[in-house]
């Protein structure tokens, strides 16, 4: 199951620490660009942060002082219209992204339905959080 450790590891493995709250949107084009095969790095992190919230992890990890949390908080503030899909026919750029976001929203709802009964570990973490953090 997706938990904070996996999300933090993805930030490191994919070298996504460059996405931070100190970065302004204007030079932040590469992490916002969708590829024909993959969503943008920033959107992938946004989706991970949303899943952490659905699984009950966000309320625990969002308290940490960490660049990982700064990055996840930052990507949650990026408006959908700031994402880019460079293509040979600019008139299709917004259409492709709008279609992706519509389909992705439906997929996220289905995923939430599938995982809602699975243990995420966040409840067990909550029971022992004070012992873990002292």
NULO-405758 format. One record per residue: residue in three letters; x, y, z of N, C-alpha, C in turn. Coordinates in steps of 0.05 Angstrom, whole numbers, padded with zeros to 5 digits, always signed. Layout:
ALAXYZXYZXYZ
...
This chain:
UNK+00017-00024+00000+00000+00000+00000+00018+00025+00000
UNK+00008+00046-00012+00023+00071-00013+00023+00083+00015
UNK+00047+00089+00025+00049+00103+00050+00070+00125+00047
UNK+00075+00139+00068+00094+00161+00067+00122+00153+00058
UNK+00132+00130+00068+00159+00121+00061+00162+00117+00031
UNK+00142+00106+00018+00143+00102-00011+00143+00128-00026
UNK+00126+00147-00017+00124+00173-00030+00151+00188-00027
UNK+00162+00188-00002+00188+00201+00002+00210+00189-00014
UNK+00209+00162-00017+00229+00148-00033+00227+00155-00062
UNK+00203+00158-00072+00199+00167-00100+00210+00194-00105
UNK+00206+00212-00086+00217+00239-00088+00248+00238-00092
UNK+00260+00220-00076+00290+00217-00078+00298+00203-00103
UNK+00285+00180-00109+00294+00164-00132+00290+00179-00159
UNK+00268+00195-00160+00263+00209-00185+00275+00237-00185
UNK+00290+00243-00164+00303+00270-00161+00283+00293-00164
UNK+00262+00290-00148+00241+00310-00150+00243+00331-00128
UNK+00265+00331-00113+00269+00351-00092+00271+00379-00104
UNK+00275+00381-00130+00276+00407-00143+00249+00421-00143
UNK+00228+00407-00138+00201+00419-00135+00198+00427-00106
UNK+00198+00453-00101+00196+00461-00073+00180+00487-00071
UNK+00174+00495-00047+00159+00519-00042+00176+00544-00049
UNK+00202+00541-00051+00218+00564-00058+00219+00569-00088
UNK+00209+00550-00103+00209+00552-00132+00184+00567-00141
UNK+00186+00585-00158+00163+00598-00169+00153+00583-00193
UNK+00128+00587-00200+00116+00572-00223+00130+00578-00249
UNK+00139+00603-00254+00150+00609-00280+00173+00592-00289
UNK+00194+00588-00272+00216+00570-00281+00210+00541-00277
UNK+00187+00535-00265+00180+00507-00259+00164+00495-00282
UNK+00177+00493-00305+00162+00482-00328+00166+00452-00330
UNK+00190+00442-00328+00195+00413-00332+00178+00396-00313
UNK+00177+00401-00287+00160+00384-00270+00130+00387-00276
UNK+00122+00407-00291+00093+00411-00297+00086+00399-00324
UNK+00106+00391-00340+00101+00381-00367+00093+00352-00367
UNK+00070+00347-00379+00061+00319-00383+00076+00308-00407
UNK+00079+00283-00408+00092+00268-00430+00070+00251-00442
UNK+00071+00244-00467+00050+00226-00478+00047+00200-00463
UNK+00068+00191-00448+00067+00166-00434+00062+00169-00404
UNK+00067+00193-00392+00066+00196-00363+00055+00223-00356
UNK+00040+00224-00333+00033+00251-00323+00059+00265-00314
UNK+00056+00291-00310+00080+00306-00301+00088+00298-00273
UNK+00114+00303-00266+00124+00296-00240+00108+00309-00218
UNK+00102+00335-00222+00087+00349-00201+00059+00337-00197
UNK+00046+00329-00219+00019+00317-00216+00021+00290-00203
UNK+00042+00275-00209+00045+00249-00196+00048+00252-00166
UNK+00063+00273-00158+00066+00278-00129+00040+00288-00117
UNK+00025+00305-00132-00001+00314-00123-00019+00290-00118
UNK-00019+00271-00136-00036+00247-00133-00028+00231-00109
UNK-00002+00229-00104+00008+00215-00081+00000+00229-00055
UNK+00001+00255-00055-00007+00270-00031-00037+00266-00026
UNK-00053+00267-00047-00082+00262-00044-00087+00234-00033
UNK-00072+00214-00043-00076+00187-00033-00068+00185-00004
UNK-00046+00198+00003-00038+00198+00032-00061+00209+00049
UNK-00074+00230+00039-00097+00241+00054-00120+00221+00056
UNK-00127+00208+00034-00149+00189+00034-00143+00165+00052
UNK-00117+00158+00054-00110+00135+00071-00105+00142+00100
UNK-00109+00167+00107-00106+00176+00135-00078+00183+00143
UNK-00059+00184+00125-00031+00189+00131-00025+00219+00132
UNK-00039+00235+00116-00032+00263+00114-00033+00278+00140
UNK-00053+00273+00157-00055+00287+00182-00031+00282+00200
UNK-00018+00259+00196+00006+00253+00213+00032+00265+00200
UNK+00036+00260+00174+00061+00268+00162+00062+00298+00156
UNK+00040+00311+00153+00040+00339+00146+00051+00356+00169
UNK+00054+00345+00192+00065+00359+00215+00096+00360+00215
UNK+00107+00342+00199+00137+00340+00198+00149+00365+00186
UNK+00172+00373+00196+00188+00394+00183+00208+00379+00165
UNK+00202+00379+00140+00217+00363+00121+00214+00374+00093
UNK+00235+00372+00077+00232+00381+00049+00212+00364+00034
UNK+00208+00339+00042+00188+00321+00030+00160+00333+00033
UNK+00155+00341+00057+00128+00353+00063+00125+00379+00049
UNK+00146+00395+00049+00145+00421+00034+00138+00417+00005
UNK+00150+00397-00007+00144+00390-00035+00115+00382-00039
UNK+00106+00363-00022+00079+00354-00024+00058+00376-00019
UNK+00064+00393+00000+00046+00416+00004+00046+00435-00020
UNK+00069+00439-00032+00071+00457-00055+00055+00446-00079
UNK+00059+00420-00085+00045+00410-00109+00015+00410-00105
UNK+00006+00410-00081-00023+00411-00076-00035+00439-00082
UNK-00017+00459-00086-00027+00486-00092-00026+00493-00121
UNK-00015+00475-00138-00012+00481-00166-00039+00478-00180
UNK-00049+00499-00192-00075+00497-00206-00072+00480-00231
UNK-00094+00466-00238-00093+00448-00261-00085+00463-00287
UNK-00093+00488-00289-00087+00503-00314-00058+00509-00317
UNK-00041+00505-00297-00013+00510-00299+00003+00486-00311
UNK-00011+00463-00312+00002+00439-00324+00004+00443-00354
UNK+00024+00430-00366+00030+00433-00394+00030+00406-00408
UNK+00022+00406-00433+00024+00383-00450+00034+00392-00477
UNK+00060+00395-00480+00071+00404-00506+00065+00384-00527
UNK+00055+00394-00549+00050+00376-00572+00052+00392-00598
UNK+00053+00378-00620+00057+00390-00646+00033+00408-00654
UNK+00010+00402-00643-00014+00417-00649-00024+00431-00624
UNK-00016+00455-00620-00023+00469-00595-00053+00470-00589
UNK-00070+00469-00609-00098+00470-00604-00108+00446-00589
UNK-00093+00424-00589-00100+00400-00574-00090+00399-00546
UNK-00071+00417-00539-00058+00417-00513-00078+00417-00490
UNK-00096+00436-00490-00116+00438-00468-00137+00416-00469
UNK-00144+00408-00493-00163+00386-00496-00152+00360-00484
UNK-00127+00354-00489-00115+00330-00479-00114+00331-00448
UNK-00105+00354-00438-00103+00356-00409-00130+00355-00395
UNK-00150+00369-00407-00177+00368-00395-00188+00340-00395
UNK-00184+00325-00416-00192+00297-00418-00178+00280-00397
UNK-00152+00284-00395-00137+00269-00375-00148+00275-00347
UNK-00152+00300-00340-00161+00306-00313-00189+00295-00307
UNK-00206+00295-00327-00233+00284-00324-00231+00253-00319
UNK-00216+00240-00336-00213+00211-00332-00198+00204-00306
UNK-00177+00219-00300-00162+00214-00276-00179+00217-00251
UNK-00197+00237-00251-00215+00241-00228-00232+00216-00224
UNK-00242+00204-00246-00258+00181-00244-00242+00157-00234
UNK-00217+00154-00244-00200+00133-00235-00193+00136-00205
UNK-00188+00161-00196-00182+00165-00168-00206+00158-00150
UNK-00231+00163-00159-00255+00155-00144-00257+00125-00143
UNK-00251+00111-00165-00252+00082-00165-00231+00070-00146
UNK-00207+00082-00147-00185+00073-00129-00193+00076-00100
UNK-00204+00099-00093-00213+00104-00066-00233+00084-00057
UNK-00251+00076-00075-00271+00056-00068-00258+00029-00063
UNK-00238+00022-00079-00225-00004-00077-00209-00006-00051
UNK-00195+00015-00044-00177+00014-00021-00189+00022+00006
UNK-00214+00031+00006-00225+00042+00030-00227+00022+00053
UNK-00229-00004+00047-00230-00024+00068-00203-00037+00075
UNK-00183-00030+00060-00157-00042+00064-00142-00026+00086
UNK-00128-00040+00104-00113-00025+00124-00089-00010+00112
UNK-00087+00015+00118-00065+00031+00107-00041+00033+00126
UNK-00046+00025+00151-00025+00028+00171-00026+00054+00186
UNK-00042+00073+00176-00043+00099+00190-00056+00097+00217
UNK-00075+00079+00220-00088+00076+00246-00069+00065+00267
UNK-00053+00045+00259-00033+00034+00277-00012+00055+00283
UNK-00004+00070+00263+00015+00092+00268+00004+00112+00288
UNK-00021+00119+00286-00033+00138+00304-00033+00129+00333
UNK-00036+00103+00336-00036+00091+00364-00008+00095+00377
UNK+00013+00094+00361+00040+00094+00371+00056+00119+00363
UNK+00043+00139+00352+00056+00163+00342+00073+00177+00363
UNK+00062+00180+00387+00077+00194+00408+00102+00178+00416
UNK+00100+00151+00416+00124+00135+00422+00145+00137+00400
UNK+00136+00138+00375+00154+00139+00352+00168+00165+00351
UNK+00154+00187+00357+00165+00214+00353+00181+00225+00376
UNK+00181+00211+00399+00195+00222+00422+00225+00217+00422
